[in-house]
Amino acid sequence: MMLPKRDKHRRLLPQHPPAALSIPYSPIHSSVRIPDDQLRQMTVPVMPAPPACWHLSVPERWSRWTDRTGRVLPDTLQSLQIAGCQFDSLQTTINIAEMLPLKLSSLKVSVSNAVRDDGALCYLFSRLPPTLSEFQFSVVGVNADAMNHGIESTQALVTALASLPALIVFKHDWLRIKDVGLTLDALASRPGYPTMRSCSLVLLVRSTEAVDLATLEPGMGATLRVEHLDVRISCGRPMGVDNESDYPRHILPLLPAPTRALHLTSPIWIDETALQLVDRVAASPTLCDIQLNGVRDPAAAHFAQHHWLTTVLHPSKLPLSITSLTLTQCLPGFFLDASDETDAAWSFPATLKHLDLSCNRLTAPDLAFLQPKWPPRLLSLRLAKNKFHTLVTPLPATLRVLDLRGNSKLSDEPFPEEWIDDLPSSLREIDVSDCMLDDAAGRRLMALRRRAGASRAGNARLRVVEEGESWFSPNISAMLRSEVL
């Protein structure tokens, strides 16, 4: 362990440090030798794990780290994370699986190459420790059509899941869409299983594999007790609006109704599937977080009904407990107006505290329609990557976080003070990254920070996030990024 000496060369961490901090070893550091039997958590690329280690993270290829001839993982190990696994052959998988401690409670495996030997995954799944309470299988940077999996490994996975009585966190990023029912059924078939904390699935639609969606029927998996459900339907290439909208329509009946959070990603959302979803969750007394994410450009969907936000997502149809709503790449833009088709009484649920409408091509007229309908106790509003040239104000007086990232058209507004000066005094963070604002807007943001005041430590209460491209001068940019007024 390296400790900085108490001298003038010490580096103080900022109030908002980066996600990772790299400090190279130098003479200004002193070192303290920690006995191996006292180490409980390690991130190591090459050295063997300490004999009393509880948590181990391997950031590089397993074959470069492990000693295949001896026991590498101690029996005390509780959680293991392997990043960038290379399942090059069945023998490599055998070497990995045979070293897993029998009492492991958490296993996270990330694959970075195309697994062409389905038997390798089959062997890994068949050797999962029965004590697992968390199992995550992720795939990074591999095309769906490059993987040859599911023929044998699906049955091995289903058998393994049914034999993991303590499993409460499950993630699988590489599941064939035809196997979702079998997987959920296996989780729900465990006698006396605990309520799952989270279940996250990526369902693959391969261009080389035909799927008869009509054969997918709900089973025990639809009754699975789960708090957080995250499902993403991933198509390798565009398949047309009609085909892509069929997938969520057939998949939704197979899914359980979560008690806390529901996150769904589909290539395209249309009013029919959105209504189908709302009907499934409307009666939930505890569901507080709903996310609907699209993948394709929403303008390409040619929605049969452009007002589905105001009809399908009506407060009377949403759970009374909802506090967070996310709709990204779901709305086509230019879709809100005061026409006869819009319910004049519609508004967002008053219980909402967090609202995300990013990536929806929203324009200033859209915001003008939405502005009087913002939830009165809203804490965070995210409008990143839309198409409006000005922000319609006022915003809720309780707002603390405002995300405007990627709205480059804000630079078209000749009088930015009209919306900046009208922002609520409750605001504590505003993100204007890649908004192409100039110094006139920058000076208004600085005045806004001064009005928000400073904390007891002297730091500005309002944080202005300004990254990426802008037209701020270096001086204005530096003052906006400074943590002191």
C-alpha positions as CSV (number, residue, x, y, z in Angstrom):
1,M,0.0,0.0,0.0
2,M,1.4,3.4,-1.0
3,L,0.8,6.4,1.3
4,P,1.6,10.0,0.3
5,K,4.0,11.7,2.7
6,R,2.8,14.8,4.6
7,D,4.6,17.4,2.7
8,K,4.0,20.1,0.1
9,H,3.8,17.5,-2.7
10,R,0.5,16.0,-1.4
11,R,-2.4,16.0,-3.9
12,L,-5.8,16.9,-2.6
13,L,-8.8,15.2,-4.2
14,P,-11.4,17.6,-5.7
15,Q,-14.9,17.7,-4.4
16,H,-16.1,15.9,-7.5
17,P,-13.2,13.5,-8.4
18,P,-13.1,11.6,-11.7
19,A,-14.3,8.0,-11.8
20,A,-10.7,6.7,-11.8
21,L,-7.5,8.3,-10.5
22,S,-4.1,7.1,-11.6
23,I,-1.2,8.1,-9.3
24,P,2.2,6.8,-10.5
25,Y,4.7,5.6,-7.8
26,S,7.4,8.1,-7.0
27,P,9.8,9.0,-4.1
28,I,7.1,11.2,-2.6
29,H,5.2,8.0,-1.6
30,S,6.0,5.8,1.4
31,S,5.0,2.2,1.4
32,V,3.5,-0.1,4.1
33,R,3.7,-3.9,3.7
34,I,0.3,-5.5,4.3
35,P,0.6,-9.2,5.3
36,D,-1.1,-11.5,2.8
37,D,-3.3,-13.0,5.4
38,Q,-4.9,-9.6,6.1
39,L,-5.8,-8.8,2.5
40,R,-9.5,-9.1,1.9
41,Q,-10.0,-7.4,-1.5
42,M,-7.7,-7.3,-4.5
43,T,-7.6,-6.3,-8.2
44,V,-4.6,-8.1,-9.7
45,P,-3.5,-9.0,-13.2
46,V,-0.7,-11.4,-12.6
47,M,0.0,-12.3,-8.9
48,P,-1.7,-15.2,-7.1
49,A,-4.6,-14.3,-4.8
50,P,-3.8,-14.0,-1.0
51,P,-4.9,-17.0,1.0
52,A,-7.5,-15.1,3.0
53,C,-8.9,-13.0,0.1
54,W,-12.7,-12.5,0.1
55,H,-13.1,-10.4,-3.1
56,L,-11.0,-10.7,-6.2
57,S,-11.2,-8.9,-9.5
58,V,-9.1,-10.0,-12.5
59,P,-8.9,-7.2,-15.2
60,E,-7.0,-9.1,-17.8
61,R,-7.0,-12.4,-19.6
62,W,-7.4,-15.3,-17.1
63,S,-4.9,-17.4,-18.9
64,R,-2.2,-14.7,-18.2
65,W,-3.1,-14.6,-14.5
66,T,-3.8,-18.1,-13.3
67,D,-1.3,-20.9,-12.4
68,R,-2.9,-23.9,-14.1
69,T,-0.9,-26.4,-12.2
70,G,-1.9,-25.3,-8.6
71,R,-4.8,-24.0,-6.6
72,V,-5.0,-20.3,-7.3
73,L,-8.3,-19.3,-5.7
74,P,-8.6,-19.6,-1.9
75,D,-11.6,-21.3,-0.3
76,T,-12.3,-18.0,1.6
77,L,-13.2,-16.3,-1.7
78,Q,-16.7,-14.9,-1.7
79,S,-16.9,-12.9,-4.9
80,L,-14.9,-13.2,-8.2
81,Q,-15.0,-10.9,-11.2
82,I,-13.2,-11.9,-14.4
83,A,-13.0,-9.3,-17.2
84,G,-12.1,-10.0,-20.8
85,C,-12.4,-13.8,-20.6
86,Q,-11.1,-15.7,-23.6
87,F,-13.0,-18.9,-24.1
88,D,-10.6,-20.0,-26.8
89,S,-11.3,-23.7,-26.3
90,L,-13.0,-26.2,-24.1
91,Q,-9.8,-26.8,-22.2
92,T,-9.5,-23.1,-21.3
93,T,-13.1,-23.3,-19.8
94,I,-12.2,-26.4,-17.9
95,N,-9.2,-24.7,-16.3
96,I,-11.4,-21.8,-15.2
97,A,-14.4,-23.8,-14.0
98,E,-12.3,-26.2,-11.9
99,M,-10.8,-23.4,-9.9
100,L,-14.1,-21.9,-8.8
101,P,-14.4,-22.2,-5.0
102,L,-17.4,-24.3,-4.0
103,K,-18.7,-21.6,-1.6
104,L,-18.5,-18.7,-4.0
105,S,-21.4,-16.3,-3.6
106,S,-20.8,-13.9,-6.5
107,L,-19.4,-14.6,-10.0
108,K,-19.2,-12.0,-12.8
109,V,-17.7,-13.2,-16.1
110,S,-17.1,-10.9,-19.0
111,V,-16.4,-12.4,-22.5
112,S,-14.4,-10.4,-25.0
113,N,-14.2,-12.9,-27.9
114,A,-16.6,-14.9,-30.0
115,V,-17.4,-18.2,-28.4
116,R,-17.7,-20.6,-31.2
117,D,-17.6,-23.8,-29.1
118,D,-21.0,-24.0,-27.4
119,G,-19.6,-26.9,-25.3
120,A,-17.3,-24.4,-23.5
121,L,-20.2,-22.5,-22.2
122,C,-22.1,-25.7,-21.4
123,Y,-19.2,-26.8,-19.2
124,L,-18.9,-23.5,-17.4
125,F,-22.7,-23.4,-16.6
126,S,-22.6,-27.0,-15.4
127,R,-19.9,-26.2,-12.9
128,L,-21.4,-23.1,-11.2
129,P,-21.1,-23.3,-7.4
130,P,-24.5,-24.0,-5.8
131,T,-24.0,-21.2,-3.3
132,L,-24.1,-18.4,-5.8
133,S,-26.4,-15.5,-4.9
134,E,-25.2,-13.4,-7.9
135,F,-24.3,-14.6,-11.4
136,Q,-23.5,-12.1,-14.2
137,F,-22.5,-13.2,-17.7
138,S,-21.6,-10.3,-20.0
139,V,-20.3,-10.1,-23.6
140,V,-18.3,-7.0,-24.7
141,G,-17.7,-6.0,-28.3
142,V,-18.8,-9.2,-30.1
143,N,-21.3,-9.3,-33.0
144,A,-24.4,-11.4,-32.3
145,D,-23.9,-13.4,-35.5
146,A,-20.3,-14.3,-34.5
147,M,-21.4,-16.3,-31.5
148,N,-22.3,-20.0,-31.8
149,H,-24.2,-20.6,-28.6
150,G,-27.4,-21.8,-27.1
151,I,-27.9,-25.2,-28.7
152,E,-26.3,-27.1,-25.8
153,S,-25.5,-24.3,-23.3
154,T,-29.1,-23.2,-22.9
155,Q,-30.1,-26.5,-21.4
156,A,-27.0,-26.4,-19.2
157,L,-27.8,-22.9,-18.0
158,V,-31.5,-23.8,-17.3
159,T,-30.4,-26.8,-15.3
160,A,-27.9,-24.7,-13.3
161,L,-30.3,-21.9,-12.6
162,A,-32.9,-24.3,-11.2
163,S,-30.1,-25.6,-8.8
164,L,-29.2,-22.2,-7.4
165,P,-31.6,-21.7,-4.5
166,A,-29.9,-18.6,-3.2
167,L,-29.6,-16.7,-6.5
168,I,-31.1,-13.2,-6.2
169,V,-29.1,-11.3,-8.9
170,F,-28.9,-12.7,-12.4
171,K,-27.6,-11.0,-15.6
172,H,-27.2,-12.6,-19.0
173,D,-26.2,-10.4,-22.0
174,W,-26.2,-13.1,-24.7
175,L,-29.6,-15.0,-24.5
176,R,-31.3,-16.2,-27.6
177,I,-34.8,-14.7,-27.8
178,K,-36.3,-18.1,-28.1
179,D,-34.7,-19.1,-24.7
180,V,-36.2,-16.3,-22.6
181,G,-39.2,-18.4,-21.5
182,L,-37.0,-21.4,-20.5
183,T,-34.6,-19.2,-18.5
184,L,-37.3,-17.4,-16.5
185,D,-39.1,-20.7,-15.9
186,A,-36.0,-22.1,-14.4
187,L,-35.6,-19.2,-12.0
188,A,-39.3,-19.5,-11.0
189,S,-39.1,-23.3,-10.5
190,R,-36.8,-23.3,-7.5
191,P,-38.6,-24.4,-4.4
192,G,-38.9,-21.6,-1.9
193,Y,-36.6,-19.3,-3.8
194,P,-36.1,-15.8,-2.3
195,T,-37.5,-12.7,-4.1
196,M,-34.9,-11.8,-6.7
197,R,-33.2,-8.4,-6.3
198,S,-32.6,-8.0,-10.1
199,C,-32.9,-9.8,-13.4
200,S,-31.2,-8.4,-16.4
201,L,-31.4,-10.0,-19.9
202,V,-30.3,-9.1,-23.4
203,L,-32.4,-11.0,-25.9
204,L,-30.6,-11.5,-29.3
205,V,-32.4,-11.5,-32.6
206,R,-29.9,-13.0,-35.1
207,S,-30.2,-12.3,-38.8
208,T,-29.2,-15.9,-39.5
209,E,-31.8,-17.4,-37.2
210,A,-35.6,-17.5,-37.8
211,V,-37.8,-17.3,-34.7
212,D,-41.5,-18.3,-34.7
213,L,-42.7,-15.7,-32.2
214,A,-46.2,-17.4,-32.1
215,T,-44.6,-20.4,-30.3
216,L,-43.6,-18.3,-27.3
217,E,-46.1,-18.9,-24.6
218,P,-46.1,-17.6,-20.9
219,G,-44.9,-20.1,-18.3
220,M,-43.9,-20.1,-14.7
221,G,-41.4,-17.3,-15.5
222,A,-44.3,-14.8,-15.8
223,T,-44.9,-15.3,-12.0
224,L,-41.2,-14.8,-11.0
225,R,-40.9,-12.6,-7.9
226,V,-38.3,-9.9,-8.8
227,E,-37.8,-6.4,-7.7
228,H,-35.8,-5.0,-10.7
229,L,-36.3,-6.3,-14.2
230,D,-34.2,-5.1,-17.1
231,V,-34.8,-6.5,-20.6
232,R,-33.2,-5.4,-23.9
233,I,-34.3,-6.7,-27.3
234,S,-31.3,-6.4,-29.6
235,C,-31.5,-6.8,-33.3
236,G,-28.3,-7.0,-35.2
237,R,-29.6,-5.0,-38.2
238,P,-32.7,-3.0,-39.1
239,M,-35.6,-5.5,-39.9
240,G,-38.4,-3.1,-40.7
241,V,-40.9,-1.4,-38.3
242,D,-43.5,-4.1,-38.5
243,N,-41.0,-6.9,-37.7
244,E,-39.2,-5.1,-35.0
245,S,-42.4,-4.0,-33.2
246,D,-43.6,-7.7,-33.2
247,Y,-40.8,-8.7,-30.7
248,P,-41.9,-6.6,-27.7
249,R,-45.5,-7.6,-28.4
250,H,-44.7,-11.3,-28.0
251,I,-42.1,-11.0,-25.3
252,L,-44.0,-8.9,-22.8
253,P,-46.4,-11.7,-21.8
254,L,-43.5,-13.9,-20.9
255,L,-42.0,-11.4,-18.5
256,P,-42.7,-11.2,-14.8
257,A,-44.2,-8.0,-13.2
258,P,-41.4,-6.4,-11.1
259,T,-42.2,-4.8,-7.8
260,R,-39.7,-1.9,-7.9
261,A,-38.3,-1.1,-11.3
262,L,-39.0,-2.0,-14.9
263,H,-36.5,-1.1,-17.7
264,L,-37.3,-2.2,-21.2
265,T,-35.3,-1.5,-24.4
266,S,-36.9,-2.3,-27.8
267,P,-35.8,-1.4,-31.4
268,I,-39.1,0.6,-31.8
269,W,-41.9,1.5,-29.5
270,I,-45.5,1.9,-30.9
271,D,-48.7,2.8,-29.1
272,E,-49.9,-0.9,-29.1
273,T,-46.9,-2.3,-27.2
274,A,-46.8,0.7,-24.9
275,L,-50.4,0.1,-24.0
276,Q,-49.7,-3.6,-23.5
277,L,-46.9,-2.7,-21.1
278,V,-49.0,-0.2,-19.1
279,D,-51.8,-2.8,-18.7
280,R,-49.3,-5.2,-17.1
281,V,-48.0,-2.8,-14.5
282,A,-50.9,-0.4,-13.7
283,A,-52.1,-2.4,-10.7
284,S,-48.7,-2.6,-9.0
285,P,-48.8,-0.9,-5.6
286,T,-45.0,-0.6,-5.3
287,L,-43.5,0.0,-8.8
288,C,-41.6,3.3,-8.7
289,D,-39.3,3.3,-11.7
290,I,-40.3,2.8,-15.4
291,Q,-37.8,3.1,-18.3
292,L,-38.8,2.7,-22.0
293,N,-35.8,3.0,-24.3
294,G,-35.7,2.8,-28.1
295,V,-32.9,2.0,-30.3
296,R,-33.9,3.2,-33.8
297,D,-34.4,6.8,-34.7
298,P,-38.0,7.5,-33.4
299,A,-38.8,9.5,-36.5
300,A,-38.5,6.3,-38.5
301,A,-41.3,4.5,-36.6
302,H,-44.2,6.2,-38.4
303,F,-46.3,6.0,-35.3
304,A,-49.9,5.1,-36.0
305,Q,-50.7,7.5,-33.1
306,H,-48.5,10.4,-32.4
307,H,-50.1,11.2,-29.1
308,W,-49.5,7.9,-27.3
309,L,-47.6,9.8,-24.5
310,T,-50.8,11.6,-23.6
311,T,-53.1,8.7,-24.0
312,V,-51.2,5.5,-23.1
313,L,-49.0,7.0,-20.4
314,H,-51.9,8.8,-18.7
315,P,-51.6,9.2,-14.9
316,S,-54.7,7.2,-14.4
317,K,-53.1,4.2,-16.1
318,L,-49.7,4.3,-14.3
319,P,-48.9,3.0,-10.9
320,L,-49.7,5.4,-8.1
321,S,-46.2,4.7,-6.6
322,I,-44.2,5.8,-9.6
323,T,-41.5,8.4,-8.9
324,S,-39.1,7.9,-11.9
325,L,-40.0,7.8,-15.6
326,T,-37.6,7.5,-18.5
327,L,-38.6,7.7,-22.2
328,T,-35.6,7.8,-24.5
329,Q,-35.8,7.4,-28.3
330,C,-39.4,6.6,-27.9
331,L,-41.1,9.9,-29.1
332,P,-40.8,11.1,-32.7
333,G,-40.6,14.8,-32.0
334,F,-43.1,17.4,-33.3
335,F,-45.7,15.1,-31.7
336,L,-47.2,17.4,-29.0
337,D,-49.7,20.1,-29.7
338,A,-53.0,21.4,-28.6
339,S,-55.0,19.7,-31.2
340,D,-58.3,17.9,-30.6
341,E,-56.5,14.6,-30.4
342,T,-54.7,15.6,-27.2
343,D,-56.4,15.1,-23.8
344,A,-56.4,18.6,-22.4
345,A,-56.5,17.2,-18.8
346,W,-53.3,15.1,-19.3
347,S,-50.2,15.8,-17.3
348,F,-47.3,13.9,-15.9
349,P,-48.0,12.0,-12.6
350,A,-47.7,14.4,-9.7
351,T,-45.7,11.8,-7.8
352,L,-42.8,11.9,-10.3
353,K,-39.4,13.2,-8.9
354,H,-37.1,12.1,-11.8
355,L,-38.0,12.5,-15.5
356,D,-35.8,11.7,-18.5
357,L,-36.9,12.6,-22.0
358,S,-33.5,12.5,-23.7
359,C,-33.0,11.6,-27.4
360,N,-36.5,12.3,-28.5
361,R,-36.1,15.1,-31.1
362,L,-38.1,17.4,-28.8
363,T,-38.5,21.0,-30.1
364,A,-39.3,24.3,-28.4
365,P,-43.0,23.8,-29.2
366,D,-42.9,20.4,-27.6
367,L,-41.4,22.0,-24.5
368,A,-44.0,24.7,-24.5
369,F,-46.7,22.0,-24.4
370,L,-44.9,20.1,-21.6
371,Q,-43.9,23.1,-19.5
372,P,-47.2,23.6,-17.6
373,K,-47.5,19.8,-17.1
374,W,-44.1,19.2,-15.3
375,P,-44.6,17.4,-12.0
376,P,-44.7,20.0,-9.2
377,R,-42.1,18.2,-7.0
378,L,-39.7,17.3,-9.7
379,L,-36.0,16.9,-8.6
380,S,-34.2,16.0,-11.8
381,L,-35.1,16.7,-15.4
382,R,-33.0,15.3,-18.3
383,L,-33.5,16.6,-21.8
384,A,-30.2,15.7,-23.4
385,K,-29.7,15.3,-27.1
386,N,-33.0,16.9,-28.3
387,K,-33.7,19.6,-31.0
388,F,-35.0,22.6,-29.1
389,H,-33.3,26.0,-29.6
390,T,-34.4,27.4,-26.2
391,L,-35.6,26.1,-22.9
392,V,-39.1,27.0,-22.0
393,T,-39.4,28.2,-18.4
394,P,-40.3,28.4,-15.6
395,L,-39.3,24.9,-14.4
396,P,-40.5,23.4,-11.1
397,A,-39.3,25.3,-8.0
398,T,-38.0,22.0,-6.5
399,L,-35.6,21.1,-9.4
400,R,-32.1,20.3,-8.4
401,V,-30.6,18.6,-11.5
402,L,-31.1,19.8,-15.1
403,D,-29.4,17.9,-18.0
404,L,-29.2,19.7,-21.3
405,R,-26.2,17.8,-22.8
406,G,-26.0,17.7,-26.6
407,N,-28.6,20.3,-27.4
408,S,-26.4,22.2,-29.9
409,K,-29.3,24.2,-31.2
410,L,-29.3,26.2,-28.0
411,S,-26.6,28.3,-29.6
412,D,-29.3,29.6,-32.0
413,E,-31.0,31.4,-29.2
414,P,-30.0,35.1,-29.4
415,F,-31.1,35.9,-25.9
416,P,-30.0,33.0,-23.7
417,E,-30.6,35.1,-20.6
418,E,-34.3,34.6,-21.1
419,W,-34.1,31.0,-20.0
420,I,-30.9,31.0,-17.9
421,D,-32.0,33.9,-15.6
422,D,-35.4,32.1,-15.1
423,L,-33.9,28.8,-13.7
424,P,-35.0,28.0,-10.2
425,S,-32.9,28.9,-7.2
426,S,-33.1,25.3,-6.0
427,L,-30.9,24.1,-8.9
428,R,-27.6,22.4,-7.8
429,E,-26.4,20.9,-11.1
430,I,-26.8,21.9,-14.7
431,D,-25.1,20.1,-17.6
432,V,-24.5,22.2,-20.7
433,S,-21.9,20.0,-22.4
434,D,-21.9,20.1,-26.2
435,C,-24.5,22.8,-26.2
436,M,-22.2,25.2,-28.1
437,L,-23.0,28.1,-25.8
438,D,-21.0,31.3,-26.1
439,D,-19.5,33.7,-23.5
440,A,-22.7,35.6,-23.2
441,A,-24.5,32.5,-21.9
442,G,-21.4,31.6,-19.9
443,R,-21.5,34.9,-18.0
444,R,-25.2,34.3,-17.3
445,L,-24.4,30.9,-15.9
446,M,-21.7,32.4,-13.7
447,A,-24.3,34.9,-12.4
448,L,-26.6,32.0,-11.7
449,R,-23.9,30.3,-9.7
450,R,-23.3,33.4,-7.6
451,R,-27.0,33.7,-6.8
452,A,-27.0,30.1,-5.6
453,G,-24.3,31.0,-3.1
454,A,-21.6,28.9,-1.5
455,S,-21.4,26.1,1.0
456,R,-19.7,26.4,4.4
457,A,-16.5,25.1,2.8
458,G,-16.6,27.9,0.2
459,N,-17.6,25.7,-2.8
460,A,-20.3,26.8,-5.2
461,R,-23.6,25.3,-4.4
462,L,-24.5,25.1,-8.1
463,R,-22.2,22.9,-10.2
464,V,-22.0,23.7,-14.0
465,V,-20.9,20.7,-16.0
466,E,-19.2,21.9,-19.2
467,E,-17.4,19.3,-21.3
468,G,-17.0,18.5,-24.9
469,E,-17.5,21.3,-27.6
470,S,-18.5,24.8,-26.7
471,W,-17.8,28.4,-27.8
472,F,-16.7,29.5,-24.3
473,S,-13.5,31.4,-24.1
474,P,-10.7,29.6,-22.0
475,N,-11.3,32.2,-19.2
476,I,-15.1,31.6,-19.0
477,S,-14.7,27.9,-19.3
478,A,-12.2,27.8,-16.4
479,M,-14.4,29.9,-14.1
480,L,-17.4,27.7,-14.9
481,R,-15.4,24.5,-14.0
482,S,-14.0,26.0,-10.8
483,E,-15.5,24.7,-7.6
484,V,-15.2,28.0,-5.8
485,L,-17.0,31.2,-6.6
